[in-house]
Amino acid sequence: MTFAAAMLLAMAIDVALGWPNALFGRIGHPVTWLGRLIAALDGVLNRAAAPGWQRRVLGVLAALLTIGLSGGLAWGVQSLLPPGWARTLLIGVLAWPLIAVRSMYQHVEAVAKPLSQGDLDAARHAVSMIVGRDPSQLDSAGVARAATESLAENTGDGIVAPLVWGVVAGLPGLAAYKAINTLDSMIGHRTPRHEAFGWASARIDDVANWVPARLTGLIFALASSAPRAALRCMRRDARHHRSPNAGWPEAAMAGALGVRLSGPRIYGDRIAREPWVNAGAPDPTPADLTRALALYRRAMFGIAVLLAAIAWGLEW
């Protein structure tokens, strides 16, 4: 059987179960294991007194160690698995915690429900769990915009990219990608501490997400009720985004819903004056966030169909 079948199984298990709290309490989660490793390397190698070039070199070392260890361990486990259906089933089970279909939906739904009921404080608290900007400064439209952007961007790097690398390279590809993505989320920032040390992690993440981000935008467009508008917005505005990758799914989502996304936002005491995606369209409303979740569900169904078609086609 193909890796595509294993990824489809992993996706199905995650949709059905998520990552149960009881299991998290007992063993944690693979991403938290990666987080501890990255934090340890950051603490040991990233010395504030070191010159910038040295911190950059050590950041490259930290990234390679994390990615190599993750991918290498996964390769070792995969090489020990029995052939045939059993191998596909076991790869699917082992890949399950690294596919975040259910948790993504739940986190955004936790914003959409109170927002639609007019409970702005609860919606602000929920959105603070998934975005880095200051939620206390957000009105209803700002909360809806932040949650919609997070849904679009994280569908790419939390679901589509892991599945793509899992289909391409099996469990080692999936594990290596999650290491790359976790490195970027933890140290790939332009802050005084991480601008040099996290440089390699950010660049590697950009490369690893180049194809998945564009594929995510295409999937959103095709799953929407306005595919032409979504594709047009993606072609026009994706490259204007601050990120070389996040703009593609965000622009597709903005065009599909007929709303504007990105734009200025507040991080702590700093205002980031980002360009609008789909400028001229209205701000998203609570109802638009609900529509975004419906589009997400259709996109996930489309991905499942695509994985099944790949698995069936390669099998025959």
Secondary structure, DSSP 8 states (H G I E B T S, - for coil): --HHHHHHHHHHHHHHH-S-HHHHHHH--HHHHHHHHHHHHHHHH--TTS-HHHHHHHHHHHHHHHHHHHHHHHHHHHHTS-STHHHHHHHHHHHGGG--HHHHHHHHHHHHHHHHTT-HHHHHHHHTTT--S-GGG--HHHHHHHHHHHHHHHHIIIIIHHHHHHHHHHHHHHHHHHHHHHHHHHH-S-STTTTTTTHHHHHHHHHHTHHHHHHHHHHHHHHSS-HHHHHHHHHHHGGGSSSTTTHHHHHHHHHHHT--EE--EEETTEEE---EESTTS----HHHHHHHHHHHHHHHHHHHHHHHHHHHHHH-
